[in-house]
Amino acid sequence: MNVCVIGTGYVGLVTGVVFADLGNEVICVDNDEKKIETLKNGIPTIYEPGLEEMMHRNMQDARLFFSTNIGEAVRKSEAIFIAVGTPPKDNGETDLSYVENVAREIALNIDRYKIIVNKSTVPIGTGDIVREIIEKNKKGNVDFDVVSNPEFLKEGTAINDTLYPERIVIGAPNKHVAMKLLELYAPLERLMLITDVASAEMIKYASNAFLATKISFINVIANICEKAGADISLVVKGMGYDSRIGASFLQAGLGFGGSCFPKDAQSLVHTAQKFGENFNILEEVIKENDKRVNRFVERIAEKYDTLEGKTFGVLGLAFKPNTDDLREAKSIKVINSLLEKKAKIKAYDPVAMENAKKIIPNITYCKNAYEAAEKADGLIIITEWNEFKFLNLDKVKKLMKNPIIFDGRNIYDPNKLKRLGFRYISIGRKEV
Ligand code: NAD
């Protein structure tokens, strides 16, 4: 099938590359000329394991193209995927302006029947909005369908998630277009669910909001464990053995960040209000999440007479491991809060430092974790990159001025850290 993907970010690029790998001819479109130029030169604009190799293979086989020319891409394609950003407005509502702009551009260029697929995360009713915009702006009597096909990939494992999704949701207005999408995804041989458009739109928000709820829930349990002397890792183990609960998304820590959960939770609260419903549970989930960083920084501050002039090594800047994405990353909030208290920061992240320099320029960036630990008054773990789990902790201890570790992700065993001579403060577990 001839496909174009409009918006070549984390979702659009991975989707386009995988569609090409399945044998389709794909044009990835973006209005960011620099991004397209970089991609045309074979350089991925995001860090995502496995992406570069798959991208090169499909560019060489002439199945994958990059362009800023949306008109040409639309005219050449049978299916047009919209994968632009849907950021939050100040009131939590989803800003649909990028999606609406793309819809207008599609309308000006459709010359025959097209399938327009919303892959961006968009609130219930957006399919109708896109349809109305195209209907109003199209030239001539061309037919089209608007489908919702929400994306569930996770940054850091995006290629794998796209090749082996647990489910593919296709919200289609009629059987014909549903069959077309089924055909496109058939080579993946994964479970597919056909729904109406509104239900597909809701599935995405309900899924993210539910996962966010699990995270805030376990974080509150961790708060209680800290005070009551219980161990959250054992509590989660015990809960997770119950197949009705499961252990995934029950890691206590600094809360959920990234470009999806915070905005999607807010958006769903807003949608509920729009339909005259309260979503108090989700509002509390967001509030709990917002408290995580302050609580953590307060626990750090408690351990010093003053933070002024103290140096902290910070390990991990990306919002989660295996990505270079810093959107809503806890690192930014923790670091800014420590800087406000006049502490000094030496940070290290395996891949996110170039992006971080644009957002937090006034700190020292280190070439590895050991350099970040050197002469530090404390070491703070923000992102649970695998390499941090396997540091030579003896070496870390010798390098540090004061061997105290604040672990926002519970990557170490407290007993081991105690044995090695560290003071170790983690989440939902006894301080040692
Ligand atoms: P992103 O910001 O990485 O990428 C969006 C891209 O769209 C940018 O490159 C931007 O330049 C481009 N763009 C904006 N307006 C355009 C236009 N008029 N024409 C062409 N290109 C345009 O965003 P993302 O993280 O890929 O997210 C895209 C959507 O997918 C969002 O709705 C998001 O909620 C959803 N989503 C994201 C993830 C994720 O992990 N990032 C997972 C699932 C769903």
Boltz pocket constraint, residues with backbone or C-beta under 6 A from the ligand:
constraints:
  - pocket:
      binder: B
      contacts: [[A, 6], [A, 7], [A, 8], [A, 9], [A, 10], [A, 11], [A, 12], [A, 29], [A, 30], [A, 31], [A, 32], [A, 35], [A, 70], [A, 83], [A, 84], [A, 85], [A, 86], [A, 98], [A, 101], [A, 102], [A, 119], [A, 120], [A, 121], [A, 122], [A, 151], [A, 152], [A, 153], [A, 154], [A, 155], [A, 259], [A, 260]]
      max_distance: 6.0
